[in-house]
């Protein structure tokens, strides 16, 4: 069993460029595997009027400041951009980062930011996931250097072919979401990484559904990396970890019950929780980190938790 991969997703709300930059440089220097940020136009936790940065611009700005960590969005809203533009943005990030880009994509869920900014939200979750499948099919072709032909309104790609190609031979597509009939089927068809949320039991079930879809479409399920996204604060005293977590939520003007089961406590507890997911086949843990970005959690995840997950 290979060591668990570790990374962070930095909240792009209630923050500043210097804060994001400092956290990203630290995460890269400590040798983490992944660094993501979000893709929203309004804040999604608490008051929607808080400061929030645009995702692709932000993550591309981080590329020349880092040298090791793989970069992307967790996840881009498919509704925000034409799939040709999305693929082009990912390839640009791949070149700026010397081959470290990931195209993270999801169906989108935050209706208020669509309404406020005049973006078509679709007619239903099913409609958005149908669009996601069509868009990802086109983006996979474009990233691979093939001609993309998709005519499933509102997705229209008429023989599109992009240059330059990514530096990465197969630029990874990451799909976030757990819809069993559509999202996980799209994942089985096109994705290289899947990320989910929830308990070990929930994630185990979703991965079984994903495996069944892989069998149905003739895909080797081992080709798809499995990851979970969690909230985390590392402190020797669990009560202190909870105080730090609640202070961060307060700084983001959001409810203290926004996350029902954050990972709070000392390194051995965090490692034990990660192992429970690794035992069911999850190979990657992404810590979703609000600003103020907790330096102690970042450093202790690298220095104390990672060695516990190395065997």
KEDO-815448 format. One line per 3 residues: their letters; for each residue x, y, z of N, C-alpha, C, O. Coordinates in steps of 0.001 Angstrom, whole numbers, plus 500000, padded with zeros to 6 digits. Layout:
N
a) X/Y/Z/X/Y/Z/X/Y/Z/X/Y/Z; ...
This chain:
311
xxx) 500851/498809/500000/500000/500000/500000/500882/501234/500000/501768/501364/500844; 500643/502164/499040/501516/503320/498914/501154/504374/499956/500025/504401/500448; 502119/505253/500298/501832/506317/501266/500686/507198/500795/500492/507401/499597
xxx) 499932/507718/501755/498824/508618/501441/499354/509935/500898/500260/510533/501478; 498789/510384/499788/499106/511711/499280/498337/512755/500094/497222/512508/500555; 498958/513927/500259/498362/514969/501087/498380/516303/500358/499297/516588/499588
xxx) 497373/517107/500602/497338/518430/500001/496366/519337/500717/495749/518958/501713; 496239/520546/500192/495364/521554/500785/494516/522212/499705/494923/522329/498549; 493326/522637/500118/492497/523524/499312/492291/524796/500121/491628/524782/501159
xxx) 492867/525898/499638/492784/527169/500355/491482/527872/500007/491202/528113/498832; 490682/528205/501016/489473/528977/500760/489861/530297/500112/490818/530952/500526; 489103/530675/499090/489423/531909/498367/488576/533090/498842/488587/534148/498214
xxx) 487852/532920/499932/487028/533991/500483/487656/534524/501767/488463/533847/502404; 487276/535739/502135/487723/536350/503387/489241/536254/503537/489749/535923/504608; 489948/536545/502464/491393/536399/502470/492024/537553/501701/491338/538486/501282
xxx) 493334/537476/501523/494086/538481/500773/495133/537772/499938/495493/536628/500213; 495620/538462/498913/496679/537863/498103/497919/537548/498932/498455/536450/498780; 498410/538425/499792/499585/538049/500598/499348/536801/501449/500254/535982/501599
xxx) 498147/536643/502008/497865/535471/502829/497872/534198/502001/498453/533195/502414; 497227/534226/500825/497219/533058/499942/498634/532736/499487/499048/531576/499492; 499368/533761/499096/500738/533567/498599/501621/532941/499669/502360/531999/499383
xxx) 501557/533441/500885/502403/532907/501957/502049/531459/502259/502943/530631/502434; 500760/531138/502323/500360/529759/502599/500800/528826/501481/501285/527727/501746; 500636/529253/500234/501003/528411/499099/502497/528118/499074/502907/526981/498839
xxx) 503302/529134/499314/504757/528942/499310/505163/527975/500424/506045/527140/500224; 504533/528081/501584/504842/527169/502690/504429/525743/502336/505192/524804/502560; 503238/525576/501789/502748/524244/501428/503667/523590/500406/503958/522398/500505
xxx) 504122/524356/499432/505036/523826/498419/506378/523451/499030/506921/522388/498733; 506915/524319/499883/508231/524070/500487/508220/522831/501366/509246/522168/501515; 507071/522511/501950/506975/521348/502828/506711/520056/502061/506571/518996/502670
xxx) 506642/520131/500744/506585/518927/499924/505228/518271/499803/505151/517070/499543; 504150/519025/499984/502827/518441/499807/502588/518112/498340/503255/518645/497453; 501634/517233/498101/501385/516747/496750/500479/517673/495945/500677/517842/494742
xxx) 499478/518278/496607/498461/519041/495899/498190/520370/496583/498267/520491/497806; 497871/521365/495762/497406/522655/496254/496270/523126/495345/496449/523319/494143; 495114/523301/495950/493939/523750/495219/493430/525058/495814/493782/525424/496935
xxx) 492601/525751/495048/491763/526795/495598/490378/526631/495010/490134/525730/494207; 489462/527516/495418/488056/527354/495051/487711/528142/493791/488536/528881/493253; 486472/527965/493336/486013/528652/492139/484625/529219/492404/483613/528588/492100
xxx) 484593/530414/492974/483313/531054/493277/483403/532541/493003/484482/533132/493016; 482248/533131/492755/482141/534571/492534/481584/535293/493746/481775/536500/493897; 480897/534559/494609/480441/535055/495904/480952/534093/496973/481164/532911/496704
xxx) 481144/534602/498173/481548/533732/499267/480473/532676/499508/479279/532972/499460; 480901/531458/499765/479962/530350/499939/479762/529973/501396/478827/529239/501717; 480617/530456/502281/480453/530235/503706/480134/531577/504358/480922/532518/504257
xxx) 478991/531670/505022/478645/532913/505686/478172/533980/504719/477577/533680/503685; 478441/535226/505064/477992/536374/504284/478534/536288/502863/479752/536290/502681; 477670/536212/501846/478168/536093/500467/478895/537336/499979/479587/537279/498962
xxx) 478754/538464/500683/479406/539696/500262/480849/539839/500694/481463/540876/500445; 481414/538812/501342/482822/538864/501731/483733/538864/500495/483319/538474/499404; 484965/539305/500690/485951/539257/499619/486102/537825/499113/486104/536878/499899
xxx) 486230/537675/497789/486487/536358/497200/487229/536564/495884/486907/537475/495122; 488220/535719/495618/489028/535810/494408/488556/534815/493354/488018/533757/493679; 488766/535169/492081/488469/534267/490970/489496/533142/490922/490695/533371/491087
xxx) 489008/531916/490694/489831/530740/490897/490978/530533/489931/492120/530370/490360; 490696/530535/488603/491765/530235/487639/492879/531278/487698/494059/530938/487616; 492499/532550/487841/493520/533592/487929/494395/533378/489148/495618/533499/489081
xxx) 493747/533053/490273/494484/532897/491527/495454/531723/491460/496620/531866/491828; 494989/530570/490996/495866/529399/491002/496989/529551/489976/498091/529045/490190; 496724/530241/488870/497790/530464/487893/498835/531430/488432/500020/531304/488125
xxx) 498395/532394/489237/499353/533306/489866/500274/532577/490834/501401/533015/491063; 499808/531468/491404/500626/530701/492354/501668/529832/491655/502644/529414/492278; 501468/529559/490365/502343/528609/489670/503814/529004/489716/504635/528170/490097
xxx) 504197/530234/489347/505624/530559/489358/506209/530749/490758/507424/530877/490912; 505352/530766/491771/505825/530891/493156/506086/529537/493793/506610/529464/494904; 505724/528461/493098/505870/527107/493612/506674/526277/492616/506860/526678/491467
xxx) 507145/525123/493066/507971/524310/492174/507644/522822/492228/508080/522073/491354; 506908/522384/493205/506690/520951/493403/505221/520566/493353/504851/519603/492681; 504399/521299/494045/503014/520912/494288/502201/520982/492996/502422/521864/492167
xxx) 501250/520040/492827/500341/520058/491685/499205/521017/491993/498753/521103/493134; 498734/521751/490962/497853/522895/491152/496544/522741/490389/496515/522198/489285; 495460/523227/490994/494183/523217/490299/493092/523834/491142/493354/524418/492194
xxx) 491861/523700/490669/490683/524172/491386/489930/522976/491945/489851/521916/491324; 489384/523176/493127/488600/522120/493776/487226/522703/494120/486995/523144/495245; 486332/522700/493154/486536/522409/491740/485982/523571/490943/485207/524371/491467
xxx) 486379/523674/489652/485815/524703/488785/484332/524435/488552/483905/523286/488441; 483555/525517/488478/482131/525399/488160/481975/525274/486647/482338/526188/485906; 481446/524167/486198/481306/523942/484757/480442/525008/484094/480639/525334/482923
xxx) 479493/525546/484838/478571/526536/484291/479221/527880/483997/478685/528663/483211; 480368/528163/484614/480980/529488/484501/481624/529738/483136/481698/530884/482692; 482086/528686/482471/482947/528872/481302/482621/527879/480193/482215/526745/480450
xxx) 482803/528317/478991/482769/527425/477842/483844/526341/478020/484942/526656/478479; 483566/525079/477672/484563/524029/477898/485856/524224/477114/486919/523791/477557; 485776/524869/475958/487013/525167/475233/487872/526149/476010/489089/525982/476093
xxx) 487248/527172/476579/487979/528140/477394/488553/527483/478636/489677/527785/479035; 487784/526578/479256/488247/525891/480457/489477/525033/480143/490459/525055/480884; 489419/524292/479062/490567/523471/478680/491780/524336/478386/492898/523984/478760
xxx) 491570/525469/477716/492681/526365/477399/493301/526932/478678/494523/527057/478769; 492469/527277/479665/492984/527775/480937/493836/526719/481640/494883/527039/482203; 493389/525460/481609/494142/524387/482252/495484/524159/481570/496494/523945/482241
xxx) 495500/524203/480246/496761/524016/479521/497711/525185/479791/498919/524989/479932; 497168/526386/479862/498010/527542/480187/498626/527377/481563/499820/527619/481743; 497816/526964/482546/498352/526694/483884/499421/525615/483826/500424/525705/484536
xxx) 499229/524602/483000/500212/523522/482907/501553/524039/482405/502601/523624/482901; 501531/524935/481432/502786/525499/480921/503421/526451/481934/504634/526414/482143; 502620/527292/482556/503167/528243/483533/503777/527499/484722/504740/527974/485323
xxx) 503218/526333/485062/503694/525561/486221/504694/524471/485850/505072/523670/486703; 505128/524428/484589/506053/523385/484139/505478/521985/484311/506178/521056/484715; 504182/521847/483995/503583/520520/483955/502962/520048/485246/502998/518854/485544
xxx) 502384/520965/486033/501814/520570/487331/500312/520831/487425/499768/520861/488529; 499639/521018/486307/498228/521403/486343/497296/520205/486475/497579/519103/486003; 496175/520468/487135/495043/519545/487217/493805/520329/486800/493640/521482/487200
xxx) 492939/519724/486006/491674/520365/485665/490599/519775/486569/490062/518701/486299; 490294/520495/487650/489233/520081/488558/487913/520692/488129/487849/521887/487839; 486853/519883/488084/485588/520342/487505/484417/519683/488240/484496/518529/488661
xxx) 483338/520441/488381/482108/519926/488962/480913/520590/488312/481062/521523/487522; 479730/520109/488642/478519/520571/487981/478043/521939/488394/477236/522539/487685; 478517/522468/489536/478122/523751/490126/476855/523572/490965/475990/522752/490656
xxx) 476777/524375/492045/475655/524214/492968/475139/525537/493548/474020/525589/494058; 475941/526602/493476/475636/527836/494201/474791/528757/493316/475324/529571/492562; 473484/528618/493418/472581/529328/492515/472698/530836/492645/472608/531544/491642
xxx) 472899/531351/493862/472887/532803/494076/473961/533512/493266/473726/534607/492755; 475145/532900/493141/476201/533581/492401/475926/533575/490900/476374/534469/490182; 475203/532588/490434/474783/532579/489030/473752/533674/488769/473867/534429/487803
xxx) 472757/533752/489627/471712/534757/489462/472287/536167/489517/471952/537014/488689; 473155/536414/490496/473712/537754/490678/474586/538170/489508/474666/539357/489190; 475243/537216/488861/476193/537542/487798/475687/537201/486401/476452/537226/485437
xxx) 474407/536884/486293/473824/536658/484974/474322/535415/484277/474448/535405/483053; 474613/534354/485037/475121/533103/484469/474010/532058/484501/473342/531887/485521; 473816/531366/483395/472779/530347/483294/473075/529199/484255/474121/528556/484158
xxx) 472158/528946/485174/472331/527899/486172/471728/526572/485735/471870/525568/486433; 471062/526556/484595/470404/525332/484172/469050/525181/484847/468675/525974/485711; 468335/524162/484442/466969/523986/484926/466855/523074/486136/465839/523089/486832
xxx) 467895/522275/486395/467831/521303/487492/469224/520732/487723/470106/520898/486881; 469435/520054/488865/470719/519357/489041/470999/518367/487915/472135/518253/487455; 469979/517660/487476/470188/516716/486380/470635/517388/485102/471480/516861/484379
xxx) 470071/518552/484820/470475/519306/483630/471930/519729/483736/472677/519624/482763; 472341/520204/484901/473736/520631/485070/474695/519453/484936/475792/519603/484398; 474294/518300/485415/475181/517137/485314/475223/516581/483900/476235/516013/483490
xxx) 474140/516736/483151/474174/516388/481726/475153/517297/480989/475930/516836/480153; 475111/518581/481303/476059/519534/480716/477496/519181/481113/478416/519265/480299; 477671/518788/482370/479013/518428/482834/479582/517284/482014/480740/517332/481601
xxx) 478783/516263/481776/479270/515114/481014/479680/515533/479609/480733/515126/479119; 478846/516348/478959/479166/516798/477603/480430/517652/477588/481275/517510/476704; 480553/518547/478585/481711/519435/478629/482999/518667/478903/484025/518929/478277
xxx) 482948/517725/479831/484151/516965/480165/484570/516080/478990/485763/515888/478753; 483606/515545/478261/483947/514771/477057/484741/515637/476073/485749/515203/475514; 484264/516868/475877/484979/517772/474982/486335/518175/475515/487307/518232/474762
xxx) 486414/518456/476797/487702/518875/477380/488724/517751/477346/489911/517995/477128; 488272/516520/477561/489212/515395/477493/489820/515301/476093/491021/515070/475949; 488993/515480/475067/489504/515440/473696/490493/516576/473457/491555/516351/472877
xxx) 490166/517784/473889/491046/518929/473670/492373/518759/474391/493427/519060/473830; 492333/518275/475637/493569/518083/476400/494455/517006/475779/495680/517048/475901; 493828/516051/475120/494591/514958/474496/495049/515290/473081/495705/514475/472434
xxx) 494705/516487/472597/495126/516891/471266/494219/516436/470146/494574/516544/468972; 493041/515924/470502/492100/515446/469497/491104/516551/469120/491003/517568/469807; 490386/516340/468043/489312/517247/467672/488106/516983/468566/487709/515836/468773
xxx) 487535/518056/469089/486377/517939/469970/485115/518274/469194/484973/519370/468653; 484207/517319/469149/482928/517516/468475/481810/517148/469457/481553/515971/469711; 481168/518150/469988/480061/517955/470924/478958/518928/470538/479204/520123/470372
xxx) 477745/518413/470397/476595/519266/470079/475443/518867/470993/474478/518235/470564; 475565/519248/472256/474541/518971/473262/474286/520275/474002/474946/520562/475000; 473327/521072/473516/473105/522412/474063/473073/522409/475599/472427/521561/476215
xxx) 473782/523374/476204/474444/524529/475590/475917/524290/475248/476657/525248/475026; 476357/523016/475200/477744/522706/474869/477854/522483/473367/477242/521568/472816; 478644/523333/472713/478843/523218/471263/480340/523323/470968/480940/524380/471164
xxx) 480933/522245/470504/482325/522241/470059/482335/521623/468664/481984/520456/468494; 482730/522397/467684/482637/521983/466289/484025/521764/465710/484575/522643/465045; 484589/520592/465963/485915/520273/465451/487032/521081/466086/488087/521266/465479
xxx) 486811/521563/467303/487840/522351/467985/489081/521500/468232/488986/520329/468602; 490227/522101/468023/491498/521425/468294/492469/522487/468811/492651/523525/468176; 493083/522231/469948/493895/523258/470607/495388/522974/470509/495827/521824/470516
xxx) 496144/524044/470418/497589/524023/470558/497993/525245/471386/497370/526296/471234; 498976/525159/472229/499841/524002/472451/499137/522919/473258/498125/523160/473917; 499698/521732/473187/499239/520657/474045/499794/520847/475447/500764/521584/475620
xxx) 499212/520210/476445/499793/520275/477792/501200/519700/477813/501547/518849/476994; 501996/520167/478746/503295/519537/478985/503110/518154/479594/503883/517239/479313; 502090/518003/480424/501768/516716/481032/501179/515796/479963/500230/516192/479286
xxx) 501707/514583/479788/501215/513709/478724/499708/513464/478768/499053/513465/477726; 499155/513258/479947/497706/513183/480120/497362/514105/481282/497422/513711/482446; 497001/515338/480945/496685/516292/482005/495492/515761/482784/494446/515501/482189
xxx) 495617/515591/484107/494548/514927/484870/493282/515777/484959/493334/516987/485182; 492166/515117/484779/490864/515705/485082/490401/515157/486427/490338/513945/486633; 490086/516055/487320/489540/515699/488639/488070/516082/488643/487713/517201/488273
xxx) 487225/515165/489057/485798/515451/489177/485403/515375/490646/485689/514397/491336; 484738/516434/491105/484227/516468/492463/482721/516294/492457/482011/516938/491683; 482241/515417/493327/480806/515174/493412/480508/513705/493574/481340/512852/493263
xxx) 479312/513409/494066/478989/512025/494413/477665/511539/493859/477163/510502/494292; 477079/512269/492902/475826/511814/492313/476013/510463/491646/476866/510308/490772; 475226/509495/492054/475492/508109/491661/475112/507800/490214/475759/506969/489577
xxx) 474084/508449/489689/473638/508114/488348/474397/508858/487254/474593/508327/486161; 474828/510092/487547/475445/510913/486498/476885/511299/486818/477777/511030/486013; 477140/511920/487968/478499/512405/488254/479509/511262/488272/480580/511368/487674
xxx) 479172/510177/488951/480125/509075/489042/480265/508333/487711/481302/507723/487445; 479232/508383/486880/479356/507809/485534/480300/508661/484684/481139/508122/483963; 480167/509980/484765/481100/510861/484050/482520/510642/484546/483466/510634/483759
xxx) 482664/510466/485849/483983/510181/486419/484568/508909/485823/485732/508878/485427; 483762/507872/485763/484240/506600/485210/484663/506746/483752/485617/506103/483315; 483971/507575/483010/484281/507721/481588/485555/508516/481334/486346/508157/480462
xxx) 485761/509599/482093/486766/510572/481675/487796/510982/482734/488857/511490/482371; 487527/510784/484009/488355/511397/485049/489575/510555/485385/489629/509350/485139; 490558/511252/485964/491763/510607/486475/491809/510627/487997/492505/509826/488620
xxx) 491055/511560/488591/490986/511706/490043/489530/511969/490414/488842/512733/489737; 489072/511349/491468/487746/511637/492017/487909/512104/493454/488718/511552/494199; 487147/513114/493847/487154/513519/495244/485739/513537/495776/484808/514007/495122
xxx) 485600/513008/496993/484300/512932/497628/484342/513465/499044/485397/513832/499562; 483178/513498/499654/483004/513978/501023/482247/512923/501810/481553/512081/501239; 482389/512978/503129/481548/512144/503975/482312/511105/504764/483540/511030/504717
xxx) 481556/510311/505485/482120/509286/506349/482786/508180/505541/482625/508095/504323; 483530/507343/506236/484156/506190/505584/483093/505332/504903/483292/504866/503780; 481968/505124/505578/480914/504289/505019/480324/504923/503750/480068/504236/502761
xxx) 480117/506229/503801/479573/506923/502630/480523/506843/501452/480112/506532/500334; 481805/507124/501704/482794/507115/500623/482985/505705/500083/483147/505520/498877; 482967/504706/500967/483077/503314/500504/481947/502983/499517/482177/502370/498475
xxx) 480732/503400/499866/479588/503140/498986/479743/503855/497648/479505/503263/496596; 480142/505129/497684/480292/505884/496438/481355/505256/495548/481197/505209/494328; 482439/504772/496154/483494/504151/495346/483021/502830/494742/483451/502465/493648
xxx) 482152/502117/495434/481592/500891/494858/480730/501221/493640/480762/500508/492636; 479961/502305/493735/479170/502749/492582/480086/503147/491434/479831/502800/490280; 481155/503876/491751/482116/504267/490719/482733/503046/490059/482886/503012/488838
xxx) 483087/502046/490849/483668/500821/490290/482683/500124/489341/483080/499591/488305; 481402/500134/489706/480393/499511/488847/480268/500268/487526/480125/499656/486468; 480321/501585/487589/480283/502366/486350/481520/502079/485495/481425/501977/484272
xxx) 482675/501951/486141/483895/501629/485389/483734/500301/484647/484128/500180/483487; 483160/499318/485317/482937/498023/484664/482000/498170/483478/482190/497536/482441; 480984/499015/483639/479996/499177/482571/480573/499861/481335/480162/499571/480212
xxx) 481542/500783/481548/482104/501515/480402/483439/500933/479945/484063/501460/479024; 483878/499849/480583/485122/499205/480177/486371/499925/480650/487403/499862/479981; 486304/500606/481784/487438/501346/482328/488038/500591/483502/487298/500055/484328
xxx) 489350/500536/483594/490019/499940/484751/489855/500898/485929/490363/502017/485862; 489168/500511/487005/488956/501434/488122/490251/501873/488789/490287/502915/489444; 491310/501092/488630/492596/501458/489225/493198/502691/488563/494132/503282/489105
xxx) 492679/503092/487397/493181/504281/486727/492709/505576/487395/493228/506649/487086; 491737/505492/488299/491143/506676/488902/491603/506792/490354/491291/505941/491188; 492341/507845/490639/492792/508110/492004/491593/508525/492855/490756/509313/492416
xxx) 491516/507989/494077/490399/508283/494976/490880/509221/496088/491902/508971/496728; 490131/510296/496304/490521/511265/497334/489308/511698/498136/488168/511571/497690; 489577/512214/499334/488534/512818/500159/488991/514214/500565/490179/514474/500751
xxx) 488014/515099/500695/488269/516453/501159/487677/516595/502554/486514/516262/502781; 488490/517095/503492/488076/517169/504889/488436/518540/505462/489214/519285/504865; 487867/518865/506618/488278/520035/507390/489161/519540/508521/488894/518480/509087
xxx) 490222/520295/508870/491234/519753/509768/491921/520864/510569/492256/521915/510023; 492126/520619/511867/493012/521435/512701/493807/520484/513579/493233/519629/514253; 495126/520629/513574/496000/519758/514361/496487/520512/515597/497155/521541/515489
xxx) 496145/519987/516765/496637/520468/518054/496722/519275/518988/495956/518322/518846; 497644/519314/519941/497732/518220/520909/496465/518117/521740/496038/517014/522082; 495860/519246/522069/494638/519297/522854/493444/519436/521901/493323/520459/521228
xxx) 492562/518436/521828/491414/518539/520928/490530/519758/521205/489945/520324/520282; 490436/520156/522463/489632/521336/522786/490250/522592/522171/489534/523468/521685; 491570/522676/522195/492237/523812/521564/492056/523764/520047/491870/524801/519410
xxx) 492110/522561/519467/491862/522426/518027/490470/522938/517675/490292/523621/516667; 489493/522610/518500/488137/523097/518223/488055/524611/518365/487351/525253/517587; 488743/525196/519321/488739/526654/519471/489332/527324/518230/488811/528332/517755
xxx) 490419/526760/517712/491042/527314/516506/490094/527198/515319/489952/528138/514536; 489445/526041/515187/488514/525825/514091/487341/526804/514164/486971/527408/513156; 486770/526959/515330/485626/527853/515477/486018/529314/515267/485219/530101/514759
xxx) 487234/529680/515650/487707/531043/515394/487836/531308/513895/487528/532403/513423; 488294/530299/513149/488407/530453/511695/487027/530600/511061/486846/531415/510157; 486061/529826/511523/484711/529956/510987/484126/531327/511318/483458/531942/510487
xxx) 484380/531794/512524/483902/533130/512898/484516/534192/512000/483834/535134/511597; 485802/534049/511683/486469/535003/510793/485872/534984/509399/485954/535971/508668; 485265/533852/509026/484601/533733/507727/483095/533980/507822/482349/533691/506887
xxx) 482668/534508/508941/481273/534921/509147/480287/533795/508882/479214/534010/508319; 480669/532588/509298/479814/531446/509029/479475/530703/510312/480069/530948/511362; 478524/529801/510215/478018/529061/511361/479060/528070/511869/479885/527569/511105
xxx) 479009/527797/513166/479962/526861/513743/479615/525412/513412/480440/524520/513611; 478402/525166/512907/478000/523803/512568/478087/523537/511067/477480/522593/510562; 478855/524386/510347/478929/524237/508892/479557/522902/508489/479247/522372/507422
xxx) 480426/522361/509321/481060/521069/509060/480761/520151/510250/481219/520423/511359; 479997/519063/510041/479571/518230/511169/480679/517389/511799/480562/516992/512958; 481739/517114/511066/482741/516183/511594/484160/516579/511174/484824/515823/510465
xxx) 484633/517760/511605/486014/518129/511259/487012/517222/511961/486729/516663/513021; 488194/517085/511345/489265/516309/511955/490027/517226/512904/490783/518091/512461; 489833/517042/514190/490413/517913/515204/491173/517075/516213/490627/516123/516770
xxx) 492459/517429/516458/493201/516704/517466/494666/516565/517140/495179/517235/516244; 495347/515689/517873/496787/515509/517704/497124/514688/516469/496233/514096/515858; 498399/514644/516093/498798/513954/514861/498371/512492/514783/497988/512028/513709
xxx) 498427/511759/515886/498069/510346/515818/496585/510148/515520/496212/509179/514859; 495735/511058/516002/494307/510973/515709/494049/511283/514232/493259/510604/513576; 494724/512315/513720/494571/512663/512297/495031/511504/511420/494367/511165/510441
xxx) 496157/510899/511763/496677/509780/510982/495729/508585/511044/495534/507894/510044; 495145/508342/512200/494204/507226/512324/492984/507433/511434/492487/506486/510824; 492504/508669/511361/491351/508939/510508/491719/508767/509036/490930/508241/508251
xxx) 492918/509213/508667/493352/509037/507277/493511/507564/506930/493166/507146/505825; 494028/506776/507862/494211/505344/507611/492872/504638/507379/492786/503708/506578; 491836/505082/508080/490524/504452/507906/490042/504602/506466/489404/503696/505930
xxx) 490340/505732/505840/489992/505922/504427/490953/505151/503526/490540/504576/502519; 492221/505142/503885/493178/504398/503060/492821/502914/503022/493034/502246/502010; 492284/502407/504115/491914/500993/504177/490824/500632/503184/490694/499465/502816
xxx) 490032/501612/502738/488980/501319/501753/489398/501729/500339/488609/501619/499400; 490649/502204/500188/491153/502502/498854/491341/503969/498528/491684/504308/497395; 491123/504853/499502/491359/506279/499292/492856/506539/499457/493440/506190/500483
xxx) 493467/507143/498459/494917/507343/498497/495325/508793/498735/496511/509085/498883; 494344/509712/498773/494672/511130/498879/493719/511810/499855/492509/511587/499816; 494284/512648/500737/493495/513451/501667/493806/514918/501400/494965/515329/501427
xxx) 492764/515702/501141/492894/517138/500910/492250/517868/502086/491065/517684/502364; 493027/518686/502768/492512/519489/503876/492013/520822/503346/492775/521585/502754; 490739/521101/503557/490121/522356/503138/490363/523397/504231/489905/523239/505363
xxx) 491087/524461/503882/491648/525354/504896/491126/526778/504728/491407/527431/503723; 490352/527266/505730/489901/528665/505671/491013/529618/506089/491957/529236/506780; 490880/530861/505656/491761/531910/506147/491196/532433/507475/489986/532641/507572
xxx) 492041/532656/508513/493499/532620/508493/494034/531191/508385/493688/530315/509179; 494891/530983/507376/495431/529662/507086/496337/529217/508232/497320/529882/508560; 495988/528086/508828/496599/527666/510083/497993/527071/509859/498134/525936/509403
xxx) 499004/527853/510186/500391/527441/509953/500728/526174/510727/501409/525291/510204; 500264/526076/511953/500601/524894/512761/500038/523623/512132/500716/522597/512107; 498811/523677/511627/498242/522502/510956/499039/522139/509717/499331/520965/509488
xxx) 499392/523128/508919/500178/522859/507710/501495/522184/508069/501858/521169/507474; 502204/522739/509029/503535/522229/509362/503470/520873/510057/504319/520018/509805; 502498/520660/510911/502422/519386/511630/501872/518267/510744/502202/517098/510948
xxx) 501040/518616/509765/500604/517587/508821/501802/517053/508046/501891/515855/507778; 502722/517944/507686/503940/517525/506978/504919/516809/507899/505432/515741/507567; 505173/517406/509058/506260/516922/509893/505911/515765/510805/506784/514973/511159
xxx) 504625/515651/511201/504261/514630/512188/503240/513626/511654/503353/512435/511944; 502252/514071/510886/501248/513139/510384/501778/512348/509195/501605/511131/509129; 502424/513035/508254/502890/512350/507039/503785/511156/507358/503611/510111/506732
xxx) 504743/511247/508305/505552/510060/508609/504718/508874/509131/505078/507716/508918; 503611/509173/509811/502757/508112/510313/501990/507403/509206/501479/506301/509402; 501913/508045/508033/501183/507486/506892/502128/506930/505817/501697/506602/504712
xx) 503394/506831/506148/504403/506440/505153/504504/504939/504966/505181/504478/504048; 503840/504164/505823/503944/502693/505694/502629/502092/505250/502529/500875/505090
